[in-house]
Amino acid sequence: MLTLHWPWIFLLLPLPWLVYKAAPKAVKEETPLFVPFYNDLEEVVQQWPTSSRRRLATIFLLSAIWLLLLLAGSRPQWIGDPVALPVSGRDLMLAVDISGSMALEDMVVNGVPVARIFMVKRVVNEFITRRQGDRIGLLLFGTEPYIQAPLTFDRKTVKTLFNEAQLGFAGKQTSIGDAIGLAIKRLKERPAASRVLILLTDGMNTAGKVQPLQAAKLAAQTGVKIYTIGVGADEMVVRSLFGSRRVNPSADLDEETLQKIADLTKGRYFRARNHDELEEIYQLIDKLEPVSQEGVEYRPIKALFYWPLAMALGASFLFALTPLLTSLIHKTRSKRA
């Protein structure tokens, strides 16, 4: 929709006519300065046709220039259709284990065995994409936890930083308690009803200063809800010189502690043994922690003043050059005759 921000400026439309009528006529005086090219300019002006048709054309062109200047001054704007801006219903902190065990290739994606971290990145990226309108933060932990991305609406950057994360950056052990403690520090300043931590690990707490259950009790007091996810297959075939044998690659997963952490904070514990289960878990969390659909609306505004301003400038150049061009055409015709 086209609108004018200052339509009252068109009240100045008759201003040039009023100035023409009210101002005293100029008195022709001899110039005290000698201008070498004045005679050439005078010749050009004299050769400019003064017929009534030309006079009307001049008045029309000057009027068009004035009208275009007023149009530019009225600040024309194009207002687009309303666009809904979702309001964040949750502040989600994603805590992902990047200890050495996440390199174990016991997951299958499209029929190909892949490392746990590869599958986690794939599923979590899709989850982040779906959380439009939420603030997403990324916490990575091994021996030490650290914030890879603070809470932000910029989901693209969070995914980029997650994809760049490498195993072993935070150490080879697992500090679940310290990871929860760091997440609490980042979430406690946020609104009480929107503090959510999704913690994913494939092992047990083997490092850190804070025990996981102590951290979970502190999270419960702070109002942080924790969803825990234990990732890793239950069975894996290992081949060696002595043949093949089946082992449990998730023997070190402390499911009991992860369950207690979730219970203490009124969250839930999930078990992901393969790609499909992990994807279903994050889809279920989407339903448990839905994005708020109520939001504000805004209408994008695009300024258009430069179009009439450019047209007025072009018309002004045309008006200034017309006598000169007419003189050149007249001289050319005279020489040919």
Secondary structure, DSSP 8 states (H G I E B T S, - for coil): -EEES-GGGGGGTTHHHHHHHHS--------SS--TTHHHHHHHHHHS---HHHHHHHHHHHHHHHHHHHHHHT-EEEE---EEEE----EEEEEEE-SGGGG---EEETTEEE-HHHHHHHHHHHHHHH-TTSEEEEEEESSSEEEEEEEES-HHHHHHHHHH--TTTT-SS--HHHHHHHHHHHHTTS-GGGEEEEEEESS---S-SS-HHHHHHHHHHHT-EEEEEEE--S-EEEEETTEEEEE-TTTT--HHHHHHHHHHTT--EEEE-SHHHHHHHHHHHHHHS-----EEEE--EEE-THHHHHHHHHHHHHHHHHHHHHHHHHHHHHHH-
